[in-house]
Structures are given as C-alpha cells and as structure tokens.
Amino acid sequence: MPDFNDDLRLAHILADAADAATMERFKSLDLKVETKPDMTPVSEADKRAEELIRSQLGRARPRDAVLGEEYGTEGSGPRRWIVDPIDGTKNYVRGVPVWATLIALMVRGERGDEGVVGLVSAPALGRRWWAVKDGGAYTGRSLASATRLRVSQVSRLADASFAYSSLSGWEEQGRLDGFLDLTRSCWRTRAYGDFWPYMMVAEGAVDICAEPELSLWDMAANEVIVREAGGRFTSLDGTPGPYGGNAAASNGLLHEETLAFLNRP
C-alpha cells in the first residue's frame, strides 16, 4: 500500500510558507483586492500564497499536477495537488480571522481520483488540521504535537449541532424550505462558514454541515479530514467525495436524514 506520509510532511511545509505570506498581509491597510468575473474577491495575498505553493511543488514534486483556485490547472498525471490559497477571502479582506489555506493530494485509482492527503491551516486562529489516507485525522501545532480527531456519536437531529455558511445559496437552488426544516429539527444551528464547520465535524464539536455550491478546491482537503475522522462527506445527492459541486458532511449517523431534508422538493 502506498505511503503518503512524505506528501503529508510536504503539505505542512507548503502550509508554513502560505501562512507566512497570508499573515504578513492580513489586516494591511494597503491590501490590494480585485473582483473576479464570478464577482468574488481575490487579494494579492491569495495570489502570493498560491504562487509560493506552486513554486515549492514544482521543485519537490515536478511530475505532479496542480489545480489551484487562482491559477487553474498545470500538468497532468495520476497525482494532483488541489490548492485553495485562502478559503474565506471575504473574511480575510475584512479582517475576520476565519480563513484558511487548503491543500490536498488526490491520486488516481481504479475508482477514480481519491483524496489521500488533506491539510487545512488557519493561522489567524492558530489552528491546523490534517489527515492522510488510512492514517487518521489530527489537529495540532505540528506532526509531533497533535491530537487525533474523531467525529461525535450524536444520533438524533434533535440533539445535533448544524453548521452552514449562508442562506442565499439554498434559496437560489430552490432548497431553502428543506434547509429551514432541517434547522428547525436540530438542537443548535450556527453559520460559522467556509472550512470551519467541516473541521468541527471532524473534531466532534459539530455533528452536521452542508453547503449548496462549492468548487473542488473548497472541498478536497476537508473531505479527507472528515473521512479519516470517521465521518461521511458526500454531495447533496449522496455521492461520496468532493466532486458534486456541493457538500454535506456529518458524523455518519445523521447523514441520510440530513440529505433527506436538503433534497425535499
């Protein structure tokens, strides 16, 4: 069985470089921000972080392909790194500390591409989470100082904490009624947003989370971490993995019930 621990160590090195670049510009009064064609913001820090990651991957893994939010696809082959240099750019540009660099490695197998390494680094929160295939999920300051993650054992929606990002996407997709019914059925709901709900599912602090519209770079790292923590990560139609353009993550015990609400006509 392939050993991806060297790739995990490399992911930490890549995240260290990205963290230094993003933190240097966080809350800078002269931060340059542009609007992309899809009307989402991109800052100079997004671009710099992705450039650093791509540069280091070019030296350390020259045969691997890279897909990044800001600079698209480069290379081809059975191994592909998926990079979101700043997940939560809207928070970043407003000085809200809930943002992170997401790094994943996907490897082609008999059943398609599979996430084998996932790392989420949120330096403004002082947090980092990571996982490697069949090696478990962890959080901590470093590989040598880490705590293993496990999802919760909450088995009833009435006892569950549900996290999401916003209401607008659900309404645009005609799923708002089912979404609201789900919130009414849960013990607690909070809009933490972006990567954070998935990490809290992996930690067992939140039991379910879902988003109606996402890209692969938003999900690839999160999927590995949730899965290795013992949870489930699927599209809203129940397909496993980060390819459906949307996502639901849970401790597994509440997954089917969650999907049933979110797919109500």
C-alpha positions in Angstrom: 0.0 0.0 0.0 1.4 3.4 -0.9 2.8 5.5 1.9 1.8 9.2 1.7 3.5 10.4 4.8 6.2 12.2 2.9 3.5 14.0 1.0 1.8 15.0 4.3 5.1 16.4 5.5 5.4 18.4 2.3 1.9 19.7 2.8 2.9 21.1 6.2 5.9 22.8 4.6 3.7 24.3 1.9 1.3 25.5 4.5 4.1 27.1 6.6 5.1 29.1 3.6 1.5 30.1 2.8 0.8 31.1 6.4 3.8 33.4 6.5 2.6 35.1 3.3 -1.0 35.5 4.3 -0.4 36.6 7.8 2.1 39.2 6.6 -0.7 41.0 4.7 -3.6 40.2 7.0 -5.3 43.5 8.1 -2.9 45.5 6.0 -4.4 48.9 5.1 -2.9 48.8 1.6 -4.0 45.3 0.7 -4.9 45.1 -3.0 -8.2 43.4 -3.7 -9.8 42.7 -7.1 -13.1 41.3 -8.2 -13.1 38.2 -10.4 -15.6 37.5 -13.2 -17.7 35.5 -10.8 -18.0 38.5 -8.6 -15.9 37.0 -5.8 -12.9 38.9 -4.4 -9.3 37.9 -4.8 -6.5 39.6 -2.9 -2.8 39.9 -3.6 -2.3 37.5 -0.6 -4.4 34.8 -2.4 -2.2 35.0 -5.4 1.1 35.2 -3.5 0.2 32.1 -1.4 -0.7 30.1 -4.4 2.4 31.2 -6.2 4.6 30.0 -3.3 2.8 26.7 -3.1 3.1 26.1 -6.8 6.8 27.1 -6.8 7.6 24.6 -4.0 5.6 21.8 -5.6 7.5 22.5 -8.8 10.7 21.8 -7.1 9.6 18.9 -4.7 7.1 17.2 -7.0 7.8 18.2 -10.6 5.8 15.4 -12.1 2.6 16.1 -10.1 -0.2 18.2 -11.5 -1.7 21.2 -9.6 -5.2 22.7 -9.6 -5.5 26.0 -7.8 -8.3 28.5 -7.4 -6.3 31.4 -8.7 -4.2 29.9 -11.5 -6.1 26.9 -12.7 -4.6 23.6 -13.8 -1.0 22.9 -14.5 0.4 19.5 -15.6 -1.2 16.1 -15.8 -0.8 12.6 -14.4 -2.1 10.3 -11.7 -1.2 12.7 -8.8 -2.8 16.1 -8.5 -2.5 18.7 -5.7 -5.6 20.8 -5.1 -5.0 24.2 -3.6 -7.2 26.9 -2.2 -4.7 29.6 -1.1 -7.3 31.5 1.1 -10.6 29.8 1.7 -12.7 32.7 3.2 -11.2 35.6 1.2 -14.2 37.8 2.1 -13.4 37.3 5.8 -9.7 37.9 5.1 -10.2 41.2 3.4 -12.4 42.4 6.2 -10.1 41.4 9.0 -12.2 38.4 10.2 -9.8 35.7 11.3 -11.9 32.8 9.9 -9.9 31.9 6.8 -7.5 29.1 5.9 -5.2 27.6 3.3 -6.5 24.3 2.0 -4.1 21.7 0.5 -5.0 18.3 -0.7 -3.4 15.5 -2.8 -5.5 13.3 -5.0 -4.3 10.1 -6.6 -5.9 8.3 -9.5 -7.0 4.7 -8.8 -9.3 2.1 -10.2 -12.4 4.0 -9.0 -11.2 7.5 -10.0 -9.3 10.1 -8.1 -9.2 9.7 -4.3 -8.0 12.2 -1.7 -5.0 10.8 0.2 -3.7 13.9 2.0 -5.7 16.8 3.3 -4.4 19.8 5.3 -6.3 22.9 6.5 -4.2 25.7 8.1 -5.9 28.7 9.7 -3.0 30.8 11.1 -5.1 33.7 12.3 -7.0 31.2 14.5 -3.8 29.5 15.5 -5.2 26.2 14.2 -4.2 23.4 11.8 -5.9 20.2 10.9 -4.6 17.3 8.6 -5.2 13.7 7.6 -3.6 11.0 5.5 -5.4 8.0 3.9 -5.8 5.2 6.5 -3.7 7.2 9.0 -6.4 9.1 10.8 -7.1 12.8 11.2 -5.3 15.2 13.6 -5.1 18.7 14.8 -2.2 20.5 16.5 0.8 22.7 16.0 2.9 20.2 14.2 3.2 16.5 13.3 5.0 15.9 16.5 2.4 17.7 18.7 -1.1 16.6 17.6 -4.4 15.3 18.9 -6.4 12.7 17.0 -9.8 13.8 15.7 -13.0 11.7 15.9 -16.5 12.7 15.0 -19.3 12.8 17.5 -21.7 10.0 18.4 -24.8 12.1 18.4 -27.6 10.0 16.7 -30.6 12.3 16.8 -31.2 15.5 14.9 -32.9 16.9 18.0 -29.6 16.7 19.8 -27.5 17.8 16.8 -25.5 20.9 16.1 -25.8 22.0 12.4 -23.3 24.5 10.8 -23.6 26.2 7.5 -22.3 29.3 5.6 -25.3 31.4 4.5 -28.9 31.2 3.4 -28.7 32.8 -0.1 -27.3 29.7 -1.9 -30.0 27.4 -0.6 -32.7 29.8 -1.8 -31.1 30.2 -5.3 -31.2 26.4 -5.7 -34.8 26.0 -4.5 -33.6 24.1 -1.4 -34.5 26.8 1.2 -37.6 25.1 2.6 -35.8 21.8 3.2 -32.9 23.7 4.7 -35.1 25.6 7.1 -36.9 22.5 8.1 -33.6 20.9 8.9 -32.6 23.9 11.1 -35.8 23.6 13.0 -35.2 19.9 13.6 -31.8 20.4 15.1 -30.8 21.4 18.6 -28.5 24.2 17.5 -27.6 26.0 14.3 -24.7 28.4 13.6 -23.3 30.0 10.4 -19.6 29.6 11.0 -18.8 29.4 7.3 -16.2 28.1 4.9 -13.8 25.4 6.0 -14.5 25.7 9.8 -17.8 23.7 10.0 -16.0 20.7 8.4 -13.2 20.8 10.8 -15.6 21.0 13.7 -17.5 18.0 12.3 -14.1 16.1 12.3 -13.5 17.3 15.9 -16.9 16.2 17.1 -17.9 19.7 18.1 -20.5 20.0 15.3 -22.5 17.0 14.0 -23.5 18.0 10.5 -22.8 20.8 8.0 -23.7 21.4 4.4 -23.2 23.9 1.6 -25.2 24.2 -1.7 -22.5 25.4 -4.1 -18.7 24.7 -4.0 -15.7 24.0 -6.1 -13.3 21.1 -5.8 -10.6 23.3 -4.1 -13.2 24.2 -1.4 -13.8 20.5 -0.6 -10.8 18.3 -1.4 -8.8 18.8 1.8 -12.0 18.9 4.0 -13.2 15.6 2.6 -10.0 13.7 3.5 -10.1 15.1 7.1 -13.7 14.4 7.7 -13.4 10.8 6.3 -10.3 10.0 8.3 -12.0 11.3 11.5 -14.7 8.7 11.0 -17.4 10.9 9.3 -19.1 11.0 5.9 -18.6 13.5 3.2 -20.8 13.4 0.1 -22.5 15.7 -2.4 -26.2 16.6 -1.6 -27.3 13.7 -3.8 -25.3 11.3 -1.6 -22.4 10.6 -3.9 -19.2 10.1 -1.8 -16.3 12.5 -2.3 -15.8 16.2 -3.2 -16.9 16.2 -6.9 -20.6 17.1 -6.7 -20.4 20.9 -6.7 -21.9 20.9 -3.2 -21.4 19.1 0.1 -22.8 17.5 3.2 -20.6 16.3 6.0 -21.6 14.5 9.2 -20.6 12.1 11.9 -22.3 9.4 9.6 -25.1 8.7 12.0 -27.1 11.7 10.8 -26.2 11.7 7.2 -29.1 10.1 5.4 -31.6 12.1 7.5 -29.7 15.3 6.7 -29.8 14.6 3.0 -33.5 13.8 3.1 -34.2 17.3 4.4 -31.9 19.0 1.9 -33.4 17.2 -1.1 -37.1 17.9 -0.3 -38.9 19.2 -3.3 
